[in-house]
Amino acid sequence: MTDLTQPFNFAGHLFALNRGRPGKAAYIDDQGTLSYGQLEQQARRMAQGLLAAGIRREERVLLLMHDRHEWVVSFLGALYAGIVPVAVNTLLTAQDYAYMLEHCRAQAVLTCEALVPVLQQALHSARHEVRHVWVAGRAGIATDAGFTPLASWLQAQAPLATPAPTQGDDPGFWLYSSGSTGKPKGVVHTHANPYWTAELYGRPVLGLGEDDICFSAAKLYFAYGLGNALSFPLSVGATVVLMAERPTPEATFARWVQHQPTVFFGAPTGFAGMLASPLLPAREQVRLRMCSSAGEALPAEIALRFKAHFGADIVDGIGSTEMLHIFLSNRPGDIRYGTTGKPVDGYLVELRGEDGRPVADGEVGDLFIQGPSAALMYWGNRDKTRETFQGGWLKSGDKYVRGADGYYTYAGRSDDMLKVSGIYVSPFEVEATLMQHPAVLEAAVIGKTDADGLTKTKSFVVLKNGCCTTEAELKAFVKERLAAYKYPRFIEFVDELPKTATGKIQRFRLREREANAG
């Protein structure tokens, strides 16, 4: 294990690990293949170019780019120079980007041709002047916009000889939280944090090795995707498939068949959509040995159907932007479908009641985590930092139950929990039960106030294509499987559910809709 008490630069660490495989494919994207040797040389050119442009150590650069090898070159190049890349979601609005430019005080932007129009709008409205913009893709797009083409600029740089002498605890990069309510929060991570996620989870739990080909539906700008498609595979010399477009079932299947990934990283919504697709490939068309799931708890029914079809387990875990990756997980060979498994070695997990004390097994509690990959802070938000980062512990905002056997079962987000007849009800438990019905594709449960002013459960249900059922049938189905007070008193059939860019169901939008309807 690396000595992090000495100067430590995460990009330099990865390059040193892979100098023995310069010709091996590190990335396969829509443009072609980038070897490990090319990755290091291009990232070091990026580092030199950023410094030559007058960007100083610890200043920020906004990384607004679809998943392609230039994203990785930009991210690692900035780290190598001691400059802080701020990786942001590519699905946001110009107003969102204007806020982020101002909030992180970005000195430059690294982007791609498809995102130039929205970036131009953001730069026009932001109350902050950006000094440089580099654009990956066709040179004409960048030139017409008054920006610098990335490829030719990068080629003109000499590789920076040595990495910035950063420390493990120095700011390395930022990610923005998904911001389900209010403004997104700038989460500041260190150079050592991705090292710890790879050492504690990618290698020992997932068992990734240099023979693996990794493919993540979660994009690089998400904490989950960053581990899946950068920190984990580059720490073991594996190959990564990148996809710029949205991870629809059709696009995902095309990569499975063409590039034959051995490990796929997805989310419950995506796995459900793939299983419902008429284009689902046969087992013999793919080479999956294992899949990973995070973002929301994985319903057992989805995992069992996936394994029955492909013969590959889905390893479900929970992480967060603040902890950078997964800290509570099932493991290959030790999977309890319907649970999130047990704490990852190197992390401490505790469930606490409203009084702040640990709860007994079988009781719902707030999830607290302690581990070496925790972020430093939320930038410029001391109140929220103090609320979330409590001493050595981090309050996740999730509710969980630990069984007597040590397995943890998800009970929902803290702000999604319902109290029905004086008893807490987990929306996820009701949703997972509804999804066992053969006609149900997705479900989301919220609280609805009835005519007597009491809280009852209401479910919004999306049916599979060509399937039908009735409200009465679904109510009876849940009653047979859960305690009587948990079944949904109200059911509404909808075409789709509101979700974040990560695929998480936005129950607060359903609550807003219900309030407006009332």
C-alpha positions as CSV (number, residue, x, y, z in Angstrom):
1,M,0.0,0.0,0.0
2,T,1.3,3.4,-0.9
3,D,2.7,5.7,1.8
4,L,0.4,8.7,1.7
5,T,2.4,10.6,4.3
6,Q,4.9,11.4,1.5
7,P,4.0,13.8,-1.4
8,F,1.2,12.1,-3.3
9,N,-0.3,13.0,-6.7
10,F,-3.1,10.7,-7.8
11,A,-2.4,11.2,-11.5
12,G,1.3,10.6,-11.0
13,H,0.5,7.5,-9.0
14,L,-1.7,6.0,-11.8
15,F,0.9,6.7,-14.5
16,A,3.7,5.1,-12.4
17,L,1.5,1.9,-12.0
18,N,1.0,1.5,-15.7
19,R,4.4,2.3,-17.2
20,G,4.9,-1.4,-17.8
21,R,2.0,-1.6,-20.2
22,P,2.4,1.4,-22.6
23,G,0.9,-0.3,-25.6
24,K,-2.2,-1.7,-23.8
25,A,-5.6,-0.1,-24.5
26,A,-6.6,2.1,-21.6
27,Y,-9.7,3.5,-23.2
28,I,-12.0,2.6,-26.1
29,D,-14.4,5.4,-27.0
30,D,-16.5,6.5,-30.1
31,Q,-13.3,7.9,-31.7
32,G,-11.0,4.9,-31.2
33,T,-8.5,3.5,-28.8
34,L,-6.1,5.3,-26.4
35,S,-3.2,3.3,-25.0
36,Y,-1.8,3.7,-21.5
37,G,1.4,5.3,-22.9
38,Q,-0.7,7.8,-25.0
39,L,-2.8,8.5,-22.0
40,E,0.2,9.5,-19.8
41,Q,1.8,11.6,-22.6
42,Q,-1.4,13.5,-23.4
43,A,-2.2,14.1,-19.8
44,R,1.3,15.4,-19.1
45,R,0.9,17.7,-22.2
46,M,-2.4,18.9,-20.7
47,A,-0.7,19.7,-17.4
48,Q,2.0,21.7,-19.1
49,G,-0.6,23.5,-21.3
50,L,-2.7,24.5,-18.3
51,L,0.3,25.9,-16.4
52,A,1.6,27.7,-19.5
53,A,-1.9,29.3,-19.9
54,G,-1.3,31.0,-16.5
55,I,-3.5,28.7,-14.4
56,R,-2.0,28.2,-11.0
57,R,-1.9,25.4,-8.6
58,E,-5.2,24.8,-6.8
59,E,-7.1,27.1,-9.1
60,R,-10.2,25.5,-10.7
61,V,-11.0,24.5,-14.3
62,L,-14.5,23.4,-15.2
63,L,-14.7,20.0,-17.0
64,L,-17.9,20.0,-19.0
65,M,-17.5,17.2,-21.5
66,H,-19.2,14.0,-22.6
67,D,-17.5,10.7,-21.8
68,R,-14.6,10.4,-24.2
69,H,-10.8,9.9,-23.8
70,E,-10.3,13.7,-23.7
71,W,-12.3,13.8,-20.4
72,V,-9.8,11.5,-18.7
73,V,-6.8,13.3,-20.3
74,S,-8.2,16.6,-19.0
75,F,-9.0,15.3,-15.5
76,L,-5.7,13.6,-15.0
77,G,-3.7,16.4,-16.6
78,A,-5.2,18.9,-14.2
79,L,-4.4,16.7,-11.3
80,Y,-0.8,16.2,-12.5
81,A,-0.3,20.0,-12.6
82,G,-1.9,20.4,-9.1
83,I,-4.8,22.3,-10.7
84,V,-8.3,21.3,-9.5
85,P,-10.8,20.0,-12.2
86,V,-14.4,20.6,-11.4
87,A,-16.4,17.8,-13.2
88,V,-20.0,18.7,-13.9
89,N,-23.1,17.0,-15.3
90,T,-23.5,17.4,-19.0
91,L,-27.3,17.4,-18.8
92,L,-27.8,20.7,-17.0
93,T,-29.0,24.1,-18.2
94,A,-27.0,27.2,-19.1
95,Q,-28.3,28.7,-15.8
96,D,-26.8,25.8,-13.8
97,Y,-23.4,26.2,-15.5
98,A,-23.4,29.9,-15.0
99,Y,-23.9,29.3,-11.2
100,M,-21.1,26.7,-11.2
101,L,-18.7,28.9,-13.0
102,E,-19.3,31.7,-10.5
103,H,-19.3,29.3,-7.5
104,C,-16.0,27.5,-8.3
105,R,-14.5,30.7,-9.9
106,A,-13.2,28.6,-12.8
107,Q,-10.3,30.0,-14.6
108,A,-10.9,27.9,-17.7
109,V,-13.3,25.4,-19.3
110,L,-12.6,22.1,-21.0
111,T,-15.5,21.0,-23.1
112,C,-16.6,19.2,-26.3
113,E,-18.2,20.4,-29.5
114,A,-21.7,19.3,-28.7
115,L,-21.8,21.4,-25.5
116,V,-20.5,24.6,-27.0
117,P,-23.9,26.2,-27.5
118,V,-25.0,25.7,-23.8
119,L,-21.6,26.8,-22.6
120,Q,-21.8,30.0,-24.7
121,Q,-25.1,30.8,-23.0
122,A,-23.6,30.2,-19.6
123,L,-20.6,32.3,-20.2
124,H,-22.8,35.2,-21.4
125,S,-24.9,35.2,-18.3
126,A,-22.2,34.3,-15.6
127,R,-20.9,37.1,-13.5
128,H,-17.4,35.7,-13.8
129,E,-14.8,35.9,-16.5
130,V,-13.3,32.7,-17.8
131,R,-9.8,33.2,-19.3
132,H,-9.7,30.1,-21.6
133,V,-12.0,27.6,-23.3
134,W,-10.7,24.5,-25.0
135,V,-13.0,22.3,-27.1
136,A,-12.5,18.6,-28.0
137,G,-13.9,17.6,-31.4
138,R,-14.0,19.4,-34.7
139,A,-11.7,22.4,-34.8
140,G,-14.2,24.5,-36.8
141,I,-16.8,24.4,-34.0
142,A,-14.3,25.8,-31.5
143,T,-12.9,28.4,-33.9
144,D,-16.3,29.7,-34.9
145,A,-17.2,30.1,-31.2
146,G,-13.9,32.0,-30.5
147,F,-12.6,29.1,-28.5
148,T,-9.4,27.0,-28.9
149,P,-9.4,23.6,-30.5
150,L,-8.1,21.1,-27.9
151,A,-6.3,18.6,-30.1
152,S,-3.9,21.1,-31.9
153,W,-3.3,23.1,-28.7
154,L,-2.5,19.9,-26.8
155,Q,-0.1,18.6,-29.5
156,A,1.9,21.9,-29.3
157,Q,2.6,21.3,-25.6
158,A,5.7,19.6,-24.2
159,P,4.9,16.9,-21.5
160,L,5.3,18.2,-18.0
161,A,8.3,16.4,-16.6
162,T,7.2,15.7,-13.0
163,P,3.8,15.9,-11.1
164,A,3.0,18.8,-8.8
165,P,4.3,17.8,-5.3
166,T,0.8,17.6,-3.8
167,Q,0.0,15.9,-0.5
168,G,-2.7,13.2,-0.1
169,D,-4.9,15.7,1.8
170,D,-4.5,18.5,-0.8
171,P,-7.7,19.4,-2.8
172,G,-7.6,17.3,-5.9
173,F,-11.0,17.8,-7.6
174,W,-14.6,18.8,-7.1
175,L,-17.8,17.1,-7.9
176,Y,-21.2,18.7,-7.5
177,S,-23.9,16.9,-5.6
178,S,-27.1,16.1,-7.6
179,G,-28.9,18.9,-5.9
180,S,-32.4,17.3,-5.5
181,T,-33.4,20.3,-3.5
182,G,-31.9,23.8,-3.8
183,K,-28.5,24.6,-5.4
184,P,-26.0,21.8,-6.0
185,K,-23.2,21.7,-3.5
186,G,-19.5,21.7,-4.5
187,V,-18.0,18.6,-2.9
188,V,-14.2,19.0,-2.5
189,H,-12.2,15.8,-2.7
190,T,-8.5,15.2,-2.1
191,H,-5.8,13.4,-4.1
192,A,-5.9,10.5,-1.7
193,N,-9.6,9.9,-1.8
194,P,-9.8,8.0,-5.2
195,Y,-6.8,6.0,-4.1
196,W,-8.7,4.8,-1.1
197,T,-11.8,3.9,-3.0
198,A,-9.8,1.8,-5.4
199,E,-7.8,0.1,-2.6
200,L,-10.8,-0.6,-0.4
201,Y,-13.5,-1.4,-2.9
202,G,-12.4,-1.7,-6.6
203,R,-9.7,-4.2,-6.0
204,P,-10.7,-6.3,-3.0
205,V,-14.5,-6.3,-3.3
206,L,-15.1,-6.2,-7.0
207,G,-11.9,-8.1,-7.7
208,L,-11.0,-6.1,-10.8
209,G,-7.9,-7.1,-12.6
210,E,-5.9,-6.1,-15.7
211,D,-7.8,-8.6,-17.9
212,D,-11.1,-6.9,-17.2
213,I,-12.9,-4.7,-19.7
214,C,-15.0,-2.2,-17.7
215,F,-18.1,-0.3,-19.0
216,S,-20.0,2.1,-16.8
217,A,-23.5,3.5,-17.7
218,A,-22.9,6.1,-14.9
219,K,-20.9,8.9,-16.5
220,L,-17.4,10.0,-15.4
221,Y,-18.8,13.2,-13.8
222,F,-20.6,11.2,-11.2
223,A,-18.7,9.9,-8.2
224,Y,-19.9,6.4,-9.0
225,G,-18.8,6.6,-12.6
226,L,-15.5,8.2,-11.8
227,G,-14.6,5.1,-9.7
228,N,-16.0,2.7,-12.3
229,A,-14.3,4.1,-15.3
230,L,-11.2,5.8,-14.0
231,S,-9.9,5.1,-10.5
232,F,-10.7,1.4,-10.3
233,P,-9.6,0.2,-13.8
234,L,-6.6,2.4,-14.0
235,S,-5.4,1.2,-10.6
236,V,-5.2,-2.4,-12.0
237,G,-4.3,-1.8,-15.7
238,A,-7.8,-2.8,-17.0
239,T,-9.4,-1.5,-20.2
240,V,-12.4,0.9,-20.2
241,V,-15.2,1.4,-22.7
242,L,-16.5,5.0,-22.8
243,M,-19.8,6.0,-24.3
244,A,-20.7,9.7,-25.0
245,E,-24.4,9.2,-25.6
246,R,-27.1,8.5,-23.1
247,P,-27.0,4.9,-21.7
248,T,-30.3,3.7,-23.3
249,P,-30.8,-0.1,-23.5
250,E,-30.1,-0.1,-27.2
251,A,-26.8,1.9,-26.9
252,T,-25.7,-0.2,-23.9
253,F,-26.4,-3.5,-25.7
254,A,-24.4,-2.3,-28.7
255,R,-21.3,-1.9,-26.5
256,W,-21.9,-5.2,-24.7
257,V,-21.9,-7.0,-28.0
258,Q,-19.2,-5.0,-29.8
259,H,-16.6,-4.6,-27.1
260,Q,-17.4,-7.6,-24.9
261,P,-17.0,-5.9,-21.4
262,T,-16.5,-8.3,-18.5
263,V,-17.8,-5.9,-15.8
264,F,-20.8,-3.5,-16.2
265,F,-21.7,-0.7,-13.8
266,G,-25.3,0.4,-13.8
267,A,-28.2,1.5,-11.7
268,P,-31.6,-0.1,-10.8
269,T,-33.6,2.0,-13.2
270,G,-31.2,1.0,-16.1
271,F,-31.3,-2.7,-15.3
272,A,-35.1,-2.6,-15.2
273,G,-35.2,-0.8,-18.5
274,M,-32.8,-3.3,-20.1
275,L,-34.8,-6.4,-18.9
276,A,-38.0,-4.9,-20.3
277,S,-36.4,-4.2,-23.7
278,P,-37.2,-6.4,-26.7
279,L,-33.6,-5.9,-27.8
280,L,-32.1,-7.7,-24.8
281,P,-29.2,-9.8,-26.1
282,A,-28.9,-13.5,-25.4
283,R,-26.4,-14.8,-22.8
284,E,-24.1,-16.1,-25.4
285,Q,-23.7,-12.7,-27.1
286,V,-22.1,-11.1,-24.1
287,R,-19.1,-11.8,-21.8
288,L,-20.3,-10.2,-18.6
289,R,-18.8,-11.9,-15.5
290,M,-20.3,-9.5,-13.0
291,C,-22.3,-6.3,-12.7
292,S,-22.4,-3.5,-10.1
293,S,-25.4,-1.4,-9.1
294,A,-25.7,1.8,-7.0
295,G,-27.6,5.0,-7.0
296,E,-30.7,3.5,-5.3
297,A,-31.3,0.1,-3.6
298,L,-31.6,-2.7,-6.1
299,P,-34.9,-4.6,-6.0
300,A,-34.3,-8.3,-5.6
301,E,-36.7,-9.2,-8.4
302,I,-34.6,-7.2,-10.9
303,A,-31.4,-8.8,-9.8
304,L,-32.8,-12.4,-9.9
305,R,-34.3,-11.9,-13.4
306,F,-31.0,-10.5,-14.6
307,K,-29.0,-13.4,-13.2
308,A,-31.4,-15.9,-14.7
309,H,-30.9,-14.4,-18.1
310,F,-27.2,-13.7,-18.2
311,G,-25.8,-15.9,-15.4
312,A,-24.0,-12.8,-13.9
313,D,-24.6,-11.5,-10.4
314,I,-25.4,-7.8,-9.8
315,V,-23.4,-6.6,-6.7
316,D,-25.5,-3.9,-5.1
317,G,-24.0,-1.3,-2.9
318,I,-24.5,2.3,-1.6
319,G,-22.1,5.2,-1.8
320,S,-22.4,8.9,-2.0
321,T,-20.8,11.9,-3.7
322,E,-19.4,12.9,-0.3
323,M,-17.8,9.5,0.3
324,L,-16.8,9.2,-3.4
325,H,-17.8,5.6,-3.8
326,I,-19.4,2.6,-2.2
327,F,-18.9,1.9,1.5
328,L,-21.7,-0.6,2.2
329,S,-22.0,-3.5,-0.2
330,N,-22.8,-7.0,-1.2
331,R,-19.8,-9.0,-2.4
332,P,-19.3,-11.6,-5.1
333,G,-20.0,-14.9,-3.5
334,D,-21.8,-13.3,-0.6
335,I,-24.9,-11.6,-2.1
336,R,-28.2,-11.3,-0.2
337,Y,-30.5,-9.9,-2.8
338,G,-32.9,-7.3,-1.4
339,T,-30.2,-6.0,1.0
340,T,-27.2,-3.7,0.5
341,G,-24.8,-6.2,2.2
342,K,-22.3,-5.3,4.9
343,P,-19.8,-2.5,5.5
344,V,-16.8,-2.4,3.2
345,D,-13.5,-3.1,5.1
346,G,-11.9,0.2,6.0
347,Y,-15.3,1.9,6.7
348,L,-17.3,2.1,9.9
349,V,-21.1,2.2,9.6
350,E,-23.5,3.1,12.4
351,L,-27.3,3.5,12.5
352,R,-28.6,6.2,14.9
353,G,-32.0,7.1,16.1
354,E,-33.5,10.6,16.5
355,D,-31.7,10.9,19.9
356,G,-28.3,10.4,18.2
357,R,-27.8,7.0,19.8
358,P,-27.3,3.7,18.0
359,V,-30.5,1.7,17.3
360,A,-31.0,-2.0,17.9
361,D,-31.0,-4.5,15.1
362,G,-34.3,-4.5,13.3
363,E,-35.0,-0.8,14.0
364,V,-34.8,2.0,11.4
365,G,-31.9,4.4,11.9
366,D,-30.0,7.2,10.1
367,L,-26.9,6.0,8.3
368,F,-23.6,7.4,9.5
369,I,-20.3,6.5,7.8
370,Q,-16.6,7.0,8.7
371,G,-13.8,6.3,6.3
372,P,-10.7,7.6,4.5
373,S,-12.4,8.7,1.3
374,A,-14.7,11.3,2.9
375,A,-14.7,14.7,1.2
376,L,-13.1,17.8,2.9
377,M,-16.2,20.0,2.8
378,Y,-18.9,21.7,0.8
379,W,-17.2,24.7,-0.8
380,G,-18.6,28.0,0.6
381,N,-21.3,26.3,2.6
382,R,-20.3,26.0,6.3
383,D,-23.8,25.3,7.6
384,K,-24.4,22.3,5.4
385,T,-20.8,21.1,5.9
386,R,-21.4,21.1,9.7
387,E,-24.7,19.3,9.3
388,T,-23.2,16.5,7.1
389,F,-19.6,16.2,8.3
390,Q,-19.9,15.5,12.0
391,G,-16.6,15.0,13.6
392,G,-15.1,11.9,11.9
393,W,-18.6,10.8,10.8
394,L,-20.6,11.6,7.7
395,K,-24.4,11.7,7.9
396,S,-25.6,10.2,4.6
397,G,-29.3,11.2,4.7
398,D,-30.3,7.5,4.2
399,K,-32.4,5.3,6.5
400,Y,-31.4,1.7,7.0
401,V,-32.2,-1.4,9.1
402,R,-29.6,-3.9,10.1
403,G,-30.7,-7.5,10.6
404,A,-29.4,-9.8,13.3
405,D,-27.2,-11.5,10.6
406,G,-25.4,-8.2,9.9
407,Y,-26.9,-7.4,6.5
408,Y,-28.2,-3.9,6.0
409,T,-31.5,-3.2,4.2
410,Y,-32.4,0.1,2.7
411,A,-35.4,2.0,4.2
412,G,-35.4,5.1,2.0
413,R,-34.0,8.6,2.2
414,S,-34.6,10.4,5.5
415,D,-36.8,13.0,3.9
416,D,-38.8,10.3,2.1
417,M,-39.8,8.2,5.1
418,L,-43.5,8.0,5.9
419,K,-45.2,7.7,9.3
420,V,-48.5,5.8,8.9
421,S,-50.6,5.0,11.9
422,G,-47.7,6.2,14.0
423,I,-45.3,3.6,12.5
424,Y,-42.5,4.4,10.0
425,V,-43.0,3.0,6.5
426,S,-40.2,2.7,4.0
427,P,-41.3,3.8,0.5
428,F,-38.7,1.6,-1.0
429,E,-40.1,-1.5,0.7
430,V,-43.5,-0.9,-0.8
431,E,-42.0,0.0,-4.2
432,A,-39.9,-3.2,-4.3
433,T,-43.0,-5.2,-3.5
434,L,-45.1,-3.6,-6.2
435,M,-42.2,-4.3,-8.7
436,Q,-42.6,-8.0,-8.0
437,H,-45.9,-7.9,-9.9
438,P,-45.3,-9.1,-13.5
439,A,-47.0,-6.1,-15.0
440,V,-45.1,-3.4,-13.1
441,L,-42.0,-1.8,-14.5
442,E,-41.4,1.0,-11.9
443,A,-43.1,2.4,-8.8
444,A,-42.7,5.4,-6.5
445,V,-44.4,5.8,-3.1
446,I,-45.1,9.1,-1.3
447,G,-47.4,10.1,1.6
448,K,-50.8,11.5,0.8
449,T,-53.1,13.2,3.4
450,D,-56.6,11.7,3.4
451,A,-59.9,13.4,4.1
452,D,-59.3,12.9,7.8
453,G,-55.9,14.6,7.7
454,L,-54.1,11.3,8.2
455,T,-51.0,10.2,6.2
456,K,-51.6,7.2,3.9
457,T,-49.3,5.7,1.2
458,K,-49.9,6.6,-2.5
459,S,-48.1,4.8,-5.3
460,F,-47.3,6.0,-8.8
461,V,-47.0,3.0,-11.1
462,V,-45.4,2.6,-14.5
463,L,-46.5,-0.5,-16.3
464,K,-44.4,-2.6,-18.7
465,N,-45.2,-2.2,-22.4
466,G,-48.2,-4.3,-23.4
467,C,-49.1,-5.1,-19.8
468,C,-52.2,-4.1,-17.8
469,T,-53.5,-4.5,-14.2
470,T,-55.9,-2.8,-11.9
471,E,-55.6,-0.7,-8.8
472,A,-57.5,-3.4,-6.8
473,E,-55.3,-6.2,-8.0
474,L,-52.1,-4.3,-7.0
475,K,-53.5,-3.4,-3.6
476,A,-54.3,-7.1,-3.0
477,F,-50.9,-8.1,-4.3
478,V,-49.1,-5.9,-1.7
479,K,-51.4,-6.9,1.1
480,E,-50.4,-10.5,0.7
481,R,-46.8,-9.7,1.1
482,L,-46.5,-6.8,3.6
483,A,-48.1,-5.7,6.9
484,A,-51.6,-4.4,6.3
485,Y,-50.8,-0.8,7.2
486,K,-48.2,-0.6,4.4
487,Y,-50.2,-1.3,1.3
488,P,-50.8,1.8,-0.9
489,R,-54.3,3.3,-0.2
490,F,-54.1,5.2,-3.5
491,I,-52.6,4.1,-6.8
492,E,-52.1,6.3,-9.9
493,F,-50.8,4.9,-13.2
494,V,-48.4,7.1,-15.0
495,D,-46.2,7.0,-18.2
496,E,-43.0,7.8,-16.4
497,L,-41.5,8.9,-13.1
498,P,-39.5,12.1,-12.5
499,K,-35.8,11.3,-12.0
500,T,-32.5,13.0,-11.5
501,A,-29.7,12.7,-14.1
502,T,-28.4,9.7,-12.2
503,G,-31.7,7.9,-12.5
504,K,-32.8,8.4,-8.9
505,I,-36.6,8.8,-8.5
506,Q,-37.5,12.4,-7.4
507,R,-40.2,11.7,-4.9
508,F,-40.2,15.3,-3.8
509,R,-41.6,16.2,-7.3
510,L,-44.4,13.8,-6.9
511,R,-45.1,15.3,-3.5
512,E,-45.2,18.8,-5.1
513,R,-47.5,17.5,-7.8
514,E,-49.8,16.0,-5.3
515,A,-49.9,19.3,-3.3
516,N,-50.7,21.3,-6.4
517,A,-53.4,18.9,-7.3
518,G,-55.0,19.3,-3.9
